[in-house]
Amino acid sequence: MTALILNSGLGHRMGELTKDHPKCMTELSRSETILSRQLKLLAAAEIHDVVITTGYYDSVLEEYCRSLALDLNITFVCNPLYASTNYIYSIYCAREHLRDDDIVLMHGDLVFEEDVLRRLLAFPFSCMTVSSTLPLPQKDFKAVVQNDRIERIGIHYFDNAVAAQPLYKFRKKDWLLWLQEIERFCESGDPARRSCYAENAFNEISDRCPLYTLDVLDALCGEIDTPEDLQMIQARLAAIREKTVYLCFSTDMVHSGHVTIIQKAAKLGRLIVGVLTDKAVLTYKRFPLIPFEERKILFENLAGVSQVVEQTTLSYRENLEKLRPDYVVHGDDWKEGFQKPIREEVIRILSSYGGQLVEFPYSANRQLIEIEKRARAEVSMPDIRRKRLKRTLEIKGLVTAIEAHNGLTGLIAENTAVIHNGVSRQFDCMWVSSLCDSTAKGKPDIELVDMSSRFRTIDDILDVTTKPIIFDGDTGGLTEHFVYTVRTLERMGVSMVIIEDKTGLKKNSLFGAEVRQTQAPINEFCEKIRAGKAAQKTADFMICARIESLILEQGMQDALTRAFAFANAGADAIMIHSRKKDPSEVFEFVRAFRRKNETTYLVVVPTSFNSVTEDEFRALGVNVVIYANHLTRAALPAMQKAAELILENQRSLECDPICMPFKEIIRLIPEG
């Protein structure tokens, strides 16, 4: 796209202000002129090819533009007859530079907001800026409009007209129609046709040249013809600088794309940056590499940022209602997908008080993708992944885990997220269950699958995910073996192992007292815990003691006695289990344990008592909720149904409606 700026006029009505230079060099402030503002806005919009027509003080103008040292390719075209012609002839003089591209055309005395230019460039068709809210001017441009299309432009039209400003965007094919008519006017030999408005030529071909209205309402977009205009525009610019802009970040790695959007947002007014807390980030994306306080300081020290505030949820509601910014800025990548409900909420809140959402095009270039891939690789490293569960517990108080038994279910656990009532939710970690691992291999859950095979399952999940892992260690085996299991899991990057206080051949807890199961003596299990804690090399790895007393109907007191003993032996967490659908005995245990121990983490697996919400568990003092086998249980009925449909119909057509397209499955799998 090429910008055409018309600067060949005399500007006599500005009096002394233009005695030494063209009108476009009139100062709006000590650091900005009309022209420097236009050129900087064009550069920020990535329009680098600019044609400037000159006349009055042409050499002064050219030297001034060079002194700005902007990243622009500026072509100067002098109108030798500037004193006796209008800008229609200036365009004619520049015609050979204006045939190969879309055109943004503006008068050199025009001042407009950055958002006006952004909207102009985003408009899908050729357009001219108008304002339906301003009164019709007596001597300035007006546009006659029919069905949003402009039929006439001039100063003498009042019927069916709106106030208009000489800021246009033309698609190439439309522009060439107007340019051809401008050439016809200027080559006619009639001096009057070289001293009229270029819009006179447009009016001749408006039926063939579709030009639509871009209604900027009360936004600043006006020409400076007199000192009084200058004062009014300066006051408007001062008011714009007092407007507030809100921009939210969750990133912990600031790159060129972030800097660019900050620069664009700062042009709209005083920029307030919201930084998502660690807890908020954890609800919908990877664990932040840099903690909130450091991220906040990082943004406080970026040029263009006036203030940094905390944003505690993915929803903007709290900060928008408190700050009431004039603008919220975001990339346009949230129009669809996961954040779409958040965007819709932002629009509703802004509309309630007259604020505006400004969206800039999002471009995911390869370099930025590589940066995020490196970040994901870093958070998946064993030393970082291992410590994340404990850190997440410190941040959130309660974490959730869902079972994963291979790489694909790990990716489901990693990537599944929803927004409910403006709050983003996802699983914090993964549970590698002995039951589901055995079931996936078609084997009974009796510790038949050896640890080497279990570790391979962990490796498959580690390869494609970044979230922490809680490992189902069954009984832990012999104490001497458990020591090596702890060291291996810790080295792999697992965050927690859960071992149950039973002995002998393992029987799944689902059977309860229906089969003979024996609990380990308290002192022996405590020794196993102590040995495991002594074997670990870091403070990040955690051992959780799972208590089977309620499953085996040994009573509440036995469960509590074991819990306090295991905690004293060094267990980082206690898991209490129950087969009953009524959660009352679990609630009783948690309340009794918390009366004496407020620090040891409590874990529940609410497979049977599944009516209890996470908020209820949090209120009781539970720290980890594990959804232990739901992906396995959901997958098997679906697979059985698919197999039955194929057998019944002797083809797969009837099966397709219950099958996900394989393209959707492939999208879950990272590229490497």
ZILIN-V363132 format. One record per backbone hydrogen bond with DSSP energy under -0.5 kcal/mol. NH is the residue of the N-H (numbers start at 0). CO is the residue of the C=O. If there is no record, write none. Layout:
nh={NH:NH}
co={CO:CO}
This chain:
nh={1:2:3:4:4:5:5:6:6:13:14:16:17:18:24:25:27:28:31:33:34:36:37:38:39:40:41:42:43:44:45:46:47:48:49:49:50:51:51:52:52:53:57:60:61:62:63:64:65:66:67:67:68:71:72:73:74:75:76:78:79:81:83:84:85:87:88:88:89:90:91:92:93:94:96:97:102:103:104:104:105:106:107:109:110:112:115:116:117:118:119:120:121:122:122:126:127:128:129:130:141:142:143:144:144:145:148:149:150:151:153:160:161:162:163:164:166:167:168:169:173:174:175:176:177:178:179:180:181:182:183:184:185:186:187:190:192:193:194:194:199:200:200:201:202:203:203:204:204:205:207:208:209:211:212:213:214:215:215:218:221:223:224:226:229:230:231:232:233:234:235:236:237:238:239:240:241:242:244:245:246:247:248:257:258:259:260:261:262:263:264:265:266:266:267:268:269:270:271:271:272:272:273:273:274:275:275:276:280:281:282:282:283:284:293:294:295:296:297:298:299:300:300:301:304:305:305:306:308:310:311:319:320:321:322:323:325:326:327:328:329:331:333:334:339:342:343:344:345:346:347:348:349:350:351:351:352:352:353:354:355:357:357:358:359:363:364:368:369:370:371:372:373:374:375:376:377:378:379:380:383:384:385:386:387:387:388:388:390:391:392:393:394:395:396:397:398:400:401:402:403:409:410:411:412:413:414:415:417:419:419:422:424:426:427:428:429:430:431:431:432:436:437:438:439:440:441:442:445:447:449:453:454:455:456:457:458:459:460:461:462:463:463:464:467:469:470:470:471:472:472:475:481:482:483:484:485:486:487:488:489:490:491:492:492:493:494:495:496:497:498:498:499:500:501:502:510:511:513:514:517:519:524:525:526:527:528:529:530:531:532:533:534:535:541:543:544:545:545:546:546:547:551:552:553:554:558:559:560:561:562:563:564:565:566:567:568:569:570:571:572:573:574:575:575:576:582:584:586:587:588:589:590:591:592:593:594:595:595:596:600:602:603:604:606:609:611:616:617:618:619:620:621:622:623:624:625:625:626:626:627:632:633:634:635:636:637:638:639:640:641:642:643:644:645:646:647:648:649:650:654:655:655:657:658:663:664:665:666:667:667:668:668:669}
co={101:48:103:2:50:3:105:4:52:10:11:13:14:15:21:22:31:31:28:25:23:32:33:34:35:36:37:38:39:40:42:41:45:0:47:72:2:49:74:4:50:76:54:56:57:58:59:60:61:62:63:64:65:69:47:71:49:73:51:53:77:78:80:80:193:195:85:193:85:86:87:88:89:91:93:94:169:1:102:167:3:165:5:106:221:219:112:112:113:114:115:116:117:118:119:168:211:166:213:162:153:161:151:142:159:148:145:210:143:143:141:157:142:130:140:128:164:104:126:102:170:170:171:172:173:174:175:176:177:178:179:180:181:182:184:188:189:190:190:191:196:196:197:197:198:199:200:200:201:201:204:204:207:125:147:127:212:129:213:215:110:108:222:12:225:226:227:228:229:230:231:232:233:234:235:236:237:239:269:326:271:328:273:254:254:255:256:257:258:259:260:261:262:263:264:265:242:303:244:269:270:306:246:271:308:248:273:310:276:277:278:279:280:280:290:290:291:292:293:294:295:296:297:298:301:270:303:270:272:274:309:315:316:317:318:319:243:243:355:245:357:359:330:331:336:338:339:340:341:342:343:344:345:346:347:348:348:349:349:349:325:327:355:356:329:361:362:364:365:366:367:368:369:370:371:372:373:374:375:377:380:380:381:382:383:384:384:385:386:387:388:389:390:391:392:395:622:624:428:626:430:405:406:407:408:409:410:411:424:417:422:419:417:415:399:399:467:401:429:469:430:432:433:434:435:436:438:437:443:443:447:449:450:451:452:453:454:455:456:457:458:459:460:460:427:429:468:495:431:470:497:472:477:478:479:480:481:482:483:484:485:486:487:488:489:488:468:468:541:470:496:543:473:545:499:517:507:508:510:511:502:500:520:521:522:523:524:525:526:527:528:529:530:531:494:496:572:498:543:544:574:545:547:549:548:548:554:555:556:557:558:559:560:561:562:563:564:566:565:542:542:600:544:573:602:546:580:581:582:583:584:585:586:587:588:589:590:591:592:592:571:573:623:575:604:607:608:612:613:614:615:616:616:601:601:398:603:623:400:624:625:628:629:630:631:632:633:634:635:636:637:638:639:640:641:642:643:644:645:645:651:651:652:654:655:660:660:661:662:663:664:664:665:667}
